Amino acid sequence: MDLQKFVDGFELTTCILSVEKFDDGSYGNVKIVCGNKAYIDSIENPFNGASSHMLNNKFIPGSPYEKYIPKDLNFEQTVYRCAFEKKPAHNYLKLDRFDCWINQYTLPVASDEPNIGYCSYTLDITMEADAGIMTHISASTASSVLETCIKLRSSGDFEQSVGDVISDIRALCDANRCCLLLIDHNEETCSIIAESIRKGSPDEENSITRDENFYDVAKTWDDTIAGSNCLIIQGVQDMNVLKQRNPIWYESLMEAGIKTLVLFPLKQNTETLGYLWALNFDPAKSHIIKETLELTTYFIASEIANHKLLRQLDMMSSMDLLTGLYNRNAMNRRVDRYINCADPTPDSYGIIFADLNGLKTVNDVEGHSAGDRLLRRAAAKLKETFADCDIYRAGGDEFMIIAVGIPRDVLEGRIEALRRESGDPANVSFALGLCYEDSRGDIRNAMRSADERMYADKEQYYRRYPERRKR
């Protein structure tokens, strides 16, 4: 067959790929045998739409594909499966190395050589995701993805919903372990939010993700995936590639007895939220795993991003951003829950009001930046003194503390210590009022009494230090 004439018949960017099969079932180099004008332009012409994301090289027929794009195990496995198993493939994906979406097709091409297989590779590039193309999947894959979406939304418990999905994915992969790990590059931490382990498998005792320094491993995964949309290790040959890319992680996997793995990044726009991975899976299922998880992880990442946003909004509605304490909204909600019996009133509790002395003077004399610094120092002191309590910034210079289950004498001792410190002008100074209830008394009455005692304490403070009275 005249492969050049064959490929010239395609209008879309197309090339012919060859791959060599060895007797042991492994494969050799994937080479670009020839390409049509659109494909060659995508390599040689820097102004071509595709080539802006590819290397500007001279095309040489018969060259290994890595001359033009980074080595990609998923790409190689697709080519091998198409060329020798005669399985055509369609993928629509976004790769990190390209700032675009790639719609790609591979079709088997006849070969006269028993150990050399051929396939055509056609791609079309879109700058934005096309939902219509994303839904061009098999019925079984569509059913799995739909079931995942329903489970993610079927419960108010986010972690339970994700846990159910991870169990399903482990079953799909026929893996010993499947895990969903979140990563925070700002805090340099990672955490497992869902995990499923096959009963009786060696992985039940495997603590590979429990190391407190595991972030140092996880932060290398983006580079290990090397610009692709996932990493699927099916055996020794793929493991050797992993050994070259990430020798430290490779050694860790070898020690843990890991022979196959699936690793998908969970991305929202350009941010990596975490990773989904499966260990010691069935390589025979790699094609359906890839097809299913490419879309499933898209929805999981979206749900994680939504969950994080809701948590941030809840935090912003409940936290005072200046001091890091709970704000007045959170205080009112807590009090309302006691009043409406949504939460049982504690058997014993203390209400403490603390008013920061001297804030107005600092604001007037030194400016509001100095006043903000004083408020942060005051918050830090309250956190230090009442670390086992809930502390709220009730107003500009006023704080309220709810102390549950702490003896009266302990709270009184802490308050007296703060009063003694308030006498030193170098220290943060508070006027303080405590009301202690040991018979489930009405919290509104306790708040009223604590507030009155705080104002009485403030008057005593200014009688002792009249020069510090607010102007």
Contacts in CASP RR format, 6 or more apart in sequence:
PFRMAT RR
TARGET T0000
AUTHOR 0000-0000-0000
METHOD contacts of the structure
MODEL  1
MDLQKFVDGFELTTCILSVEKFDDGSYGNVKIVCGNKAYIDSIENPFNGA
SSHMLNNKFIPGSPYEKYIPKDLNFEQTVYRCAFEKKPAHNYLKLDRFDC
WINQYTLPVASDEPNIGYCSYTLDITMEADAGIMTHISASTASSVLETCI
KLRSSGDFEQSVGDVISDIRALCDANRCCLLLIDHNEETCSIIAESIRKG
SPDEENSITRDENFYDVAKTWDDTIAGSNCLIIQGVQDMNVLKQRNPIWY
ESLMEAGIKTLVLFPLKQNTETLGYLWALNFDPAKSHIIKETLELTTYFI
ASEIANHKLLRQLDMMSSMDLLTGLYNRNAMNRRVDRYINCADPTPDSYG
IIFADLNGLKTVNDVEGHSAGDRLLRRAAAKLKETFADCDIYRAGGDEFM
IIAVGIPRDVLEGRIEALRRESGDPANVSFALGLCYEDSRGDIRNAMRSA
DERMYADKEQYYRRYPERRKR
1 109 0 8 1.000
1 110 0 8 1.000
3 16 0 8 1.000
3 33 0 8 1.000
3 34 0 8 1.000
3 109 0 8 1.000
3 118 0 8 1.000
4 34 0 8 1.000
4 35 0 8 1.000
6 16 0 8 1.000
6 109 0 8 1.000
6 120 0 8 1.000
7 14 0 8 1.000
7 15 0 8 1.000
7 16 0 8 1.000
7 34 0 8 1.000
7 35 0 8 1.000
7 36 0 8 1.000
7 39 0 8 1.000
7 120 0 8 1.000
8 36 0 8 1.000
8 37 0 8 1.000
9 36 0 8 1.000
10 36 0 8 1.000
10 38 0 8 1.000
10 120 0 8 1.000
10 122 0 8 1.000
11 38 0 8 1.000
12 38 0 8 1.000
12 122 0 8 1.000
12 123 0 8 1.000
12 124 0 8 1.000
13 36 0 8 1.000
13 38 0 8 1.000
13 39 0 8 1.000
13 42 0 8 1.000
13 50 0 8 1.000
13 122 0 8 1.000
13 123 0 8 1.000
13 124 0 8 1.000
13 125 0 8 1.000
14 35 0 8 1.000
14 36 0 8 1.000
14 38 0 8 1.000
14 39 0 8 1.000
14 120 0 8 1.000
14 121 0 8 1.000
14 122 0 8 1.000
14 123 0 8 1.000
15 32 0 8 1.000
15 33 0 8 1.000
15 34 0 8 1.000
15 35 0 8 1.000
15 36 0 8 1.000
15 39 0 8 1.000
15 120 0 8 1.000
15 121 0 8 1.000
16 32 0 8 1.000
16 33 0 8 1.000
16 34 0 8 1.000
16 35 0 8 1.000
16 109 0 8 1.000
16 118 0 8 1.000
16 119 0 8 1.000
16 120 0 8 1.000
16 121 0 8 1.000
17 30 0 8 1.000
17 31 0 8 1.000
17 32 0 8 1.000
17 33 0 8 1.000
17 65 0 8 1.000
17 79 0 8 1.000
17 83 0 8 1.000
17 106 0 8 1.000
17 118 0 8 1.000
17 119 0 8 1.000
17 120 0 8 1.000
17 121 0 8 1.000
18 30 0 8 1.000
18 31 0 8 1.000
18 33 0 8 1.000
18 62 0 8 1.000
18 83 0 8 1.000
18 116 0 8 1.000
18 117 0 8 1.000
18 118 0 8 1.000
19 27 0 8 1.000
19 28 0 8 1.000
19 29 0 8 1.000
19 30 0 8 1.000
19 31 0 8 1.000
19 76 0 8 1.000
19 79 0 8 1.000
19 80 0 8 1.000
19 83 0 8 1.000
19 84 0 8 1.000
19 116 0 8 1.000
19 117 0 8 1.000
20 27 0 8 1.000
20 28 0 8 1.000
20 29 0 8 1.000
20 115 0 8 1.000
20 116 0 8 1.000
20 117 0 8 1.000
21 27 0 8 1.000
21 28 0 8 1.000
21 80 0 8 1.000
21 84 0 8 1.000
21 115 0 8 1.000
21 116 0 8 1.000
21 117 0 8 1.000
22 28 0 8 1.000
22 115 0 8 1.000
26 236 0 8 1.000
26 237 0 8 1.000
27 76 0 8 1.000
27 80 0 8 1.000
27 237 0 8 1.000
29 64 0 8 1.000
30 64 0 8 1.000
30 65 0 8 1.000
30 75 0 8 1.000
30 76 0 8 1.000
30 79 0 8 1.000
30 80 0 8 1.000
31 62 0 8 1.000
31 63 0 8 1.000
31 64 0 8 1.000
31 65 0 8 1.000
32 59 0 8 1.000
32 61 0 8 1.000
32 62 0 8 1.000
32 63 0 8 1.000
32 64 0 8 1.000
32 65 0 8 1.000
32 68 0 8 1.000
33 61 0 8 1.000
33 62 0 8 1.000
33 118 0 8 1.000
34 61 0 8 1.000
34 62 0 8 1.000
35 59 0 8 1.000
35 61 0 8 1.000
40 59 0 8 1.000
41 48 0 8 1.000
41 50 0 8 1.000
41 51 0 8 1.000
42 48 0 8 1.000
42 49 0 8 1.000
42 50 0 8 1.000
42 51 0 8 1.000
42 54 0 8 1.000
43 51 0 8 1.000
43 54 0 8 1.000
43 55 0 8 1.000
43 56 0 8 1.000
43 57 0 8 1.000
43 58 0 8 1.000
43 59 0 8 1.000
43 68 0 8 1.000
44 51 0 8 1.000
44 56 0 8 1.000
44 57 0 8 1.000
44 58 0 8 1.000
44 59 0 8 1.000
45 51 0 8 1.000
46 52 0 8 1.000
46 56 0 8 1.000
49 125 0 8 1.000
50 123 0 8 1.000
50 125 0 8 1.000
53 97 0 8 1.000
53 98 0 8 1.000
53 99 0 8 1.000
53 100 0 8 1.000
54 68 0 8 1.000
54 69 0 8 1.000
55 67 0 8 1.000
55 68 0 8 1.000
55 69 0 8 1.000
57 67 0 8 1.000
57 68 0 8 1.000
59 68 0 8 1.000
60 67 0 8 1.000
65 75 0 8 1.000
69 97 0 8 1.000
70 97 0 8 1.000
70 226 0 8 1.000
70 227 0 8 1.000
71 226 0 8 1.000
71 241 0 8 1.000
72 226 0 8 1.000
72 227 0 8 1.000
72 228 0 8 1.000
73 228 0 8 1.000
73 231 0 8 1.000
73 232 0 8 1.000
73 233 0 8 1.000
73 238 0 8 1.000
73 241 0 8 1.000
74 228 0 8 1.000
74 229 0 8 1.000
74 230 0 8 1.000
74 231 0 8 1.000
74 232 0 8 1.000
74 290 0 8 1.000
75 228 0 8 1.000
77 232 0 8 1.000
77 234 0 8 1.000
77 286 0 8 1.000
78 89 0 8 1.000
78 91 0 8 1.000
78 106 0 8 1.000
79 106 0 8 1.000
79 119 0 8 1.000
79 121 0 8 1.000
81 87 0 8 1.000
81 89 0 8 1.000
81 287 0 8 1.000
82 88 0 8 1.000
82 89 0 8 1.000
82 106 0 8 1.000
82 107 0 8 1.000
82 108 0 8 1.000
82 119 0 8 1.000
83 108 0 8 1.000
83 109 0 8 1.000
83 111 0 8 1.000
83 117 0 8 1.000
83 118 0 8 1.000
83 119 0 8 1.000
84 117 0 8 1.000
86 108 0 8 1.000
87 108 0 8 1.000
87 287 0 8 1.000
88 105 0 8 1.000
88 106 0 8 1.000
88 107 0 8 1.000
88 108 0 8 1.000
89 105 0 8 1.000
89 106 0 8 1.000
89 287 0 8 1.000
90 103 0 8 1.000
90 104 0 8 1.000
90 105 0 8 1.000
90 136 0 8 1.000
91 102 0 8 1.000
91 103 0 8 1.000
91 104 0 8 1.000
91 294 0 8 1.000
92 101 0 8 1.000
92 102 0 8 1.000
92 103 0 8 1.000
92 104 0 8 1.000
92 130 0 8 1.000
92 133 0 8 1.000
92 134 0 8 1.000
92 136 0 8 1.000
93 101 0 8 1.000
93 102 0 8 1.000
93 104 0 8 1.000
93 229 0 8 1.000
93 294 0 8 1.000
94 100 0 8 1.000
94 101 0 8 1.000
94 102 0 8 1.000
94 129 0 8 1.000
94 229 0 8 1.000
95 102 0 8 1.000
95 227 0 8 1.000
95 228 0 8 1.000
95 229 0 8 1.000
96 222 0 8 1.000
96 225 0 8 1.000
96 227 0 8 1.000
96 228 0 8 1.000
96 229 0 8 1.000
97 226 0 8 1.000
97 227 0 8 1.000
97 228 0 8 1.000
98 125 0 8 1.000
99 127 0 8 1.000
100 125 0 8 1.000
100 126 0 8 1.000
100 127 0 8 1.000
101 125 0 8 1.000
101 126 0 8 1.000
101 127 0 8 1.000
101 128 0 8 1.000
101 129 0 8 1.000
101 130 0 8 1.000
102 123 0 8 1.000
102 124 0 8 1.000
102 125 0 8 1.000
103 123 0 8 1.000
103 124 0 8 1.000
103 125 0 8 1.000
103 126 0 8 1.000
103 130 0 8 1.000
103 133 0 8 1.000
104 121 0 8 1.000
104 122 0 8 1.000
104 123 0 8 1.000
104 124 0 8 1.000
105 120 0 8 1.000
105 121 0 8 1.000
105 122 0 8 1.000
105 123 0 8 1.000
106 119 0 8 1.000
106 120 0 8 1.000
106 121 0 8 1.000
106 122 0 8 1.000
107 119 0 8 1.000
107 120 0 8 1.000
107 122 0 8 1.000
108 118 0 8 1.000
108 119 0 8 1.000
109 117 0 8 1.000
109 118 0 8 1.000
109 119 0 8 1.000
109 120 0 8 1.000
110 118 0 8 1.000
111 117 0 8 1.000
111 118 0 8 1.000
126 133 0 8 1.000
134 295 0 8 1.000
134 298 0 8 1.000
135 142 0 8 1.000
137 145 0 8 1.000
137 291 0 8 1.000
137 295 0 8 1.000
138 291 0 8 1.000
140 288 0 8 1.000
141 288 0 8 1.000
141 291 0 8 1.000
141 292 0 8 1.000
141 295 0 8 1.000
144 168 0 8 1.000
144 172 0 8 1.000
144 292 0 8 1.000
144 296 0 8 1.000
145 292 0 8 1.000
145 295 0 8 1.000
145 296 0 8 1.000
145 299 0 8 1.000
147 168 0 8 1.000
148 165 0 8 1.000
148 168 0 8 1.000
148 296 0 8 1.000
148 299 0 8 1.000
148 300 0 8 1.000
149 299 0 8 1.000
151 161 0 8 1.000
151 164 0 8 1.000
151 165 0 8 1.000
151 168 0 8 1.000
152 161 0 8 1.000
152 162 0 8 1.000
152 165 0 8 1.000
152 299 0 8 1.000
152 300 0 8 1.000
152 303 0 8 1.000
153 161 0 8 1.000
153 303 0 8 1.000
154 161 0 8 1.000
155 161 0 8 1.000
155 164 0 8 1.000
158 303 0 8 1.000
158 307 0 8 1.000
159 193 0 8 1.000
159 194 0 8 1.000
162 180 0 8 1.000
162 193 0 8 1.000
162 194 0 8 1.000
162 300 0 8 1.000
162 303 0 8 1.000
163 180 0 8 1.000
163 194 0 8 1.000
163 195 0 8 1.000
163 196 0 8 1.000
165 194 0 8 1.000
165 296 0 8 1.000
165 300 0 8 1.000
166 178 0 8 1.000
166 179 0 8 1.000
166 180 0 8 1.000
166 194 0 8 1.000
166 195 0 8 1.000
166 196 0 8 1.000
166 276 0 8 1.000
167 178 0 8 1.000
167 196 0 8 1.000
169 178 0 8 1.000
169 196 0 8 1.000
169 276 0 8 1.000
169 278 0 8 1.000
169 293 0 8 1.000
169 296 0 8 1.000
170 177 0 8 1.000
170 178 0 8 1.000
170 196 0 8 1.000
170 197 0 8 1.000
170 198 0 8 1.000
170 278 0 8 1.000
172 285 0 8 1.000
172 288 0 8 1.000
172 289 0 8 1.000
172 292 0 8 1.000
173 262 0 8 1.000
173 278 0 8 1.000
173 281 0 8 1.000
173 282 0 8 1.000
173 285 0 8 1.000
173 289 0 8 1.000
174 281 0 8 1.000
174 282 0 8 1.000
174 285 0 8 1.000
175 198 0 8 1.000
175 262 0 8 1.000
175 278 0 8 1.000
175 279 0 8 1.000
175 280 0 8 1.000
175 281 0 8 1.000
175 282 0 8 1.000
176 197 0 8 1.000
176 198 0 8 1.000
176 201 0 8 1.000
176 202 0 8 1.000
176 203 0 8 1.000
176 279 0 8 1.000
176 280 0 8 1.000
176 281 0 8 1.000
177 195 0 8 1.000
177 196 0 8 1.000
177 197 0 8 1.000
177 198 0 8 1.000
177 201 0 8 1.000
177 203 0 8 1.000
177 206 0 8 1.000
177 278 0 8 1.000
177 279 0 8 1.000
177 280 0 8 1.000
178 195 0 8 1.000
178 196 0 8 1.000
178 276 0 8 1.000
178 277 0 8 1.000
178 278 0 8 1.000
178 279 0 8 1.000
179 192 0 8 1.000
179 194 0 8 1.000
179 195 0 8 1.000
179 196 0 8 1.000
179 209 0 8 1.000
179 276 0 8 1.000
179 277 0 8 1.000
179 278 0 8 1.000
179 279 0 8 1.000
180 192 0 8 1.000
180 193 0 8 1.000
180 194 0 8 1.000
180 195 0 8 1.000
180 266 0 8 1.000
180 274 0 8 1.000
180 275 0 8 1.000
180 276 0 8 1.000
180 300 0 8 1.000
181 190 0 8 1.000
181 191 0 8 1.000
181 192 0 8 1.000
181 193 0 8 1.000
181 209 0 8 1.000
181 218 0 8 1.000
181 274 0 8 1.000
181 275 0 8 1.000
181 276 0 8 1.000
181 277 0 8 1.000
182 190 0 8 1.000
182 191 0 8 1.000
182 192 0 8 1.000
182 193 0 8 1.000
182 273 0 8 1.000
182 274 0 8 1.000
182 304 0 8 1.000
183 189 0 8 1.000
183 190 0 8 1.000
183 215 0 8 1.000
183 218 0 8 1.000
183 219 0 8 1.000
183 272 0 8 1.000
183 273 0 8 1.000
183 274 0 8 1.000
183 275 0 8 1.000
184 190 0 8 1.000
185 219 0 8 1.000
185 272 0 8 1.000
188 215 0 8 1.000
188 219 0 8 1.000
189 215 0 8 1.000
190 214 0 8 1.000
190 215 0 8 1.000
190 218 0 8 1.000
190 274 0 8 1.000
192 209 0 8 1.000
195 209 0 8 1.000
197 203 0 8 1.000
197 204 0 8 1.000
198 204 0 8 1.000
201 280 0 8 1.000
202 257 0 8 1.000
203 279 0 8 1.000
203 280 0 8 1.000
206 256 0 8 1.000
206 279 0 8 1.000
208 252 0 8 1.000
208 253 0 8 1.000
208 256 0 8 1.000
208 258 0 8 1.000
208 279 0 8 1.000
211 217 0 8 1.000
217 248 0 8 1.000
217 249 0 8 1.000
217 252 0 8 1.000
218 275 0 8 1.000
220 246 0 8 1.000
220 248 0 8 1.000
220 249 0 8 1.000
221 231 0 8 1.000
221 249 0 8 1.000
221 263 0 8 1.000
221 265 0 8 1.000
221 275 0 8 1.000
222 265 0 8 1.000
222 272 0 8 1.000
223 245 0 8 1.000
223 246 0 8 1.000
224 231 0 8 1.000
224 242 0 8 1.000
224 245 0 8 1.000
224 246 0 8 1.000
224 249 0 8 1.000
224 263 0 8 1.000
225 231 0 8 1.000
225 263 0 8 1.000
225 265 0 8 1.000
226 245 0 8 1.000
229 264 0 8 1.000
229 265 0 8 1.000
229 294 0 8 1.000
230 262 0 8 1.000
230 263 0 8 1.000
230 264 0 8 1.000
230 265 0 8 1.000
230 290 0 8 1.000
230 293 0 8 1.000
230 294 0 8 1.000
231 242 0 8 1.000
231 261 0 8 1.000
231 262 0 8 1.000
231 263 0 8 1.000
232 238 0 8 1.000
232 261 0 8 1.000
232 262 0 8 1.000
232 263 0 8 1.000
232 286 0 8 1.000
232 289 0 8 1.000
232 290 0 8 1.000
233 239 0 8 1.000
233 242 0 8 1.000
233 260 0 8 1.000
233 261 0 8 1.000
233 262 0 8 1.000
234 260 0 8 1.000
234 283 0 8 1.000
234 286 0 8 1.000
235 259 0 8 1.000
235 260 0 8 1.000
235 283 0 8 1.000
239 250 0 8 1.000
239 253 0 8 1.000
239 259 0 8 1.000
242 249 0 8 1.000
242 250 0 8 1.000
242 253 0 8 1.000
243 250 0 8 1.000
253 261 0 8 1.000
256 279 0 8 1.000
257 280 0 8 1.000
258 279 0 8 1.000
258 280 0 8 1.000
259 280 0 8 1.000
260 279 0 8 1.000
260 280 0 8 1.000
260 281 0 8 1.000
260 282 0 8 1.000
260 283 0 8 1.000
261 277 0 8 1.000
261 278 0 8 1.000
261 279 0 8 1.000
261 280 0 8 1.000
261 281 0 8 1.000
262 276 0 8 1.000
262 277 0 8 1.000
262 278 0 8 1.000
262 281 0 8 1.000
262 286 0 8 1.000
262 289 0 8 1.000
262 293 0 8 1.000
263 275 0 8 1.000
263 276 0 8 1.000
263 277 0 8 1.000
264 275 0 8 1.000
264 276 0 8 1.000
264 277 0 8 1.000
264 293 0 8 1.000
264 294 0 8 1.000
264 297 0 8 1.000
265 272 0 8 1.000
265 274 0 8 1.000
265 275 0 8 1.000
265 297 0 8 1.000
266 272 0 8 1.000
266 273 0 8 1.000
266 274 0 8 1.000
266 275 0 8 1.000
266 276 0 8 1.000
266 297 0 8 1.000
266 300 0 8 1.000
266 301 0 8 1.000
266 304 0 8 1.000
267 273 0 8 1.000
267 301 0 8 1.000
268 301 0 8 1.000
268 302 0 8 1.000
268 304 0 8 1.000
268 305 0 8 1.000
273 301 0 8 1.000
273 304 0 8 1.000
273 305 0 8 1.000
273 308 0 8 1.000
274 304 0 8 1.000
276 293 0 8 1.000
276 297 0 8 1.000
276 300 0 8 1.000
278 289 0 8 1.000
281 289 0 8 1.000
317 327 0 8 1.000
317 329 0 8 1.000
317 330 0 8 1.000
318 326 0 8 1.000
318 327 0 8 1.000
318 329 0 8 1.000
318 330 0 8 1.000
318 333 0 8 1.000
319 325 0 8 1.000
319 326 0 8 1.000
319 327 0 8 1.000
319 330 0 8 1.000
320 326 0 8 1.000
320 327 0 8 1.000
320 393 0 8 1.000
322 372 0 8 1.000
322 375 0 8 1.000
322 376 0 8 1.000
322 393 0 8 1.000
323 375 0 8 1.000
323 376 0 8 1.000
323 378 0 8 1.000
323 379 0 8 1.000
323 393 0 8 1.000
324 379 0 8 1.000
325 379 0 8 1.000
325 382 0 8 1.000
325 383 0 8 1.000
325 391 0 8 1.000
325 392 0 8 1.000
325 393 0 8 1.000
325 399 0 8 1.000
326 334 0 8 1.000
326 390 0 8 1.000
326 391 0 8 1.000
326 392 0 8 1.000
326 393 0 8 1.000
327 392 0 8 1.000
327 393 0 8 1.000
328 392 0 8 1.000
328 393 0 8 1.000
328 394 0 8 1.000
328 395 0 8 1.000
330 392 0 8 1.000
331 392 0 8 1.000
331 394 0 8 1.000
331 400 0 8 1.000
334 343 0 8 1.000
334 390 0 8 1.000
334 392 0 8 1.000
334 402 0 8 1.000
335 443 0 8 1.000
335 444 0 8 1.000
335 447 0 8 1.000
336 342 0 8 1.000
337 343 0 8 1.000
338 345 0 8 1.000
338 443 0 8 1.000
339 442 0 8 1.000
339 443 0 8 1.000
339 444 0 8 1.000
345 440 0 8 1.000
345 441 0 8 1.000
345 443 0 8 1.000
346 404 0 8 1.000
346 405 0 8 1.000
346 440 0 8 1.000
347 405 0 8 1.000
347 438 0 8 1.000
347 440 0 8 1.000
348 404 0 8 1.000
348 405 0 8 1.000
348 436 0 8 1.000
348 437 0 8 1.000
348 438 0 8 1.000
349 402 0 8 1.000
349 403 0 8 1.000
349 404 0 8 1.000
349 405 0 8 1.000
349 436 0 8 1.000
349 437 0 8 1.000
349 443 0 8 1.000
349 446 0 8 1.000
350 401 0 8 1.000
350 402 0 8 1.000
350 403 0 8 1.000
350 404 0 8 1.000
350 406 0 8 1.000
350 408 0 8 1.000
350 411 0 8 1.000
350 434 0 8 1.000
350 435 0 8 1.000
350 436 0 8 1.000
350 437 0 8 1.000
350 446 0 8 1.000
350 450 0 8 1.000
351 400 0 8 1.000
351 401 0 8 1.000
351 402 0 8 1.000
351 403 0 8 1.000
351 434 0 8 1.000
351 435 0 8 1.000
351 436 0 8 1.000
351 437 0 8 1.000
351 443 0 8 1.000
351 446 0 8 1.000
351 447 0 8 1.000
351 449 0 8 1.000
351 450 0 8 1.000
352 386 0 8 1.000
352 389 0 8 1.000
352 400 0 8 1.000
352 401 0 8 1.000
352 403 0 8 1.000
352 411 0 8 1.000
352 415 0 8 1.000
352 432 0 8 1.000
352 433 0 8 1.000
352 434 0 8 1.000
352 450 0 8 1.000
353 394 0 8 1.000
353 398 0 8 1.000
353 399 0 8 1.000
353 400 0 8 1.000
353 401 0 8 1.000
353 432 0 8 1.000
353 433 0 8 1.000
353 447 0 8 1.000
353 450 0 8 1.000
353 451 0 8 1.000
353 453 0 8 1.000
353 454 0 8 1.000
354 378 0 8 1.000
354 382 0 8 1.000
354 398 0 8 1.000
354 399 0 8 1.000
354 400 0 8 1.000
354 401 0 8 1.000
354 418 0 8 1.000
354 430 0 8 1.000
354 431 0 8 1.000
354 432 0 8 1.000
354 433 0 8 1.000
354 454 0 8 1.000
355 397 0 8 1.000
355 398 0 8 1.000
355 399 0 8 1.000
355 430 0 8 1.000
355 431 0 8 1.000
355 432 0 8 1.000
355 454 0 8 1.000
355 455 0 8 1.000
355 458 0 8 1.000
356 374 0 8 1.000
356 375 0 8 1.000
356 378 0 8 1.000
356 397 0 8 1.000
356 398 0 8 1.000
356 399 0 8 1.000
356 428 0 8 1.000
356 429 0 8 1.000
356 430 0 8 1.000
357 422 0 8 1.000
357 429 0 8 1.000
357 430 0 8 1.000
357 431 0 8 1.000
357 458 0 8 1.000
357 461 0 8 1.000
357 468 0 8 1.000
358 374 0 8 1.000
358 397 0 8 1.000
358 429 0 8 1.000
358 468 0 8 1.000
358 470 0 8 1.000
359 371 0 8 1.000
359 374 0 8 1.000
359 375 0 8 1.000
359 396 0 8 1.000
359 397 0 8 1.000
360 397 0 8 1.000
360 470 0 8 1.000
360 471 0 8 1.000
361 468 0 8 1.000
361 470 0 8 1.000
361 471 0 8 1.000
362 370 0 8 1.000
362 371 0 8 1.000
362 374 0 8 1.000
363 370 0 8 1.000
363 371 0 8 1.000
364 471 0 8 1.000
374 428 0 8 1.000
375 396 0 8 1.000
375 397 0 8 1.000
377 428 0 8 1.000
378 399 0 8 1.000
378 428 0 8 1.000
378 430 0 8 1.000
379 391 0 8 1.000
379 393 0 8 1.000
379 399 0 8 1.000
381 418 0 8 1.000
381 428 0 8 1.000
382 391 0 8 1.000
382 399 0 8 1.000
382 401 0 8 1.000
383 391 0 8 1.000
385 414 0 8 1.000
385 417 0 8 1.000
385 418 0 8 1.000
386 401 0 8 1.000
386 403 0 8 1.000
386 414 0 8 1.000
388 403 0 8 1.000
388 406 0 8 1.000
389 401 0 8 1.000
389 402 0 8 1.000
389 403 0 8 1.000
389 404 0 8 1.000
389 406 0 8 1.000
390 401 0 8 1.000
390 402 0 8 1.000
390 404 0 8 1.000
391 399 0 8 1.000
391 400 0 8 1.000
391 401 0 8 1.000
392 399 0 8 1.000
392 400 0 8 1.000
392 401 0 8 1.000
392 402 0 8 1.000
393 399 0 8 1.000
394 400 0 8 1.000
400 447 0 8 1.000
400 450 0 8 1.000
403 411 0 8 1.000
408 436 0 8 1.000
408 438 0 8 1.000
411 434 0 8 1.000
411 436 0 8 1.000
412 434 0 8 1.000
415 432 0 8 1.000
415 433 0 8 1.000
415 434 0 8 1.000
418 430 0 8 1.000
418 432 0 8 1.000
419 430 0 8 1.000
419 432 0 8 1.000
419 457 0 8 1.000
421 427 0 8 1.000
421 428 0 8 1.000
421 429 0 8 1.000
422 428 0 8 1.000
422 429 0 8 1.000
422 430 0 8 1.000
422 461 0 8 1.000
423 429 0 8 1.000
423 464 0 8 1.000
423 465 0 8 1.000
425 468 0 8 1.000
429 461 0 8 1.000
429 468 0 8 1.000
431 454 0 8 1.000
431 455 0 8 1.000
431 457 0 8 1.000
431 458 0 8 1.000
431 461 0 8 1.000
432 453 0 8 1.000
432 454 0 8 1.000
432 457 0 8 1.000
433 450 0 8 1.000
433 451 0 8 1.000
433 453 0 8 1.000
433 454 0 8 1.000
433 456 0 8 1.000
433 457 0 8 1.000
434 450 0 8 1.000
434 453 0 8 1.000
435 445 0 8 1.000
435 446 0 8 1.000
435 447 0 8 1.000
435 449 0 8 1.000
435 450 0 8 1.000
435 453 0 8 1.000
436 446 0 8 1.000
437 443 0 8 1.000
437 446 0 8 1.000
461 468 0 8 1.000
462 468 0 8 1.000
462 469 0 8 1.000
END
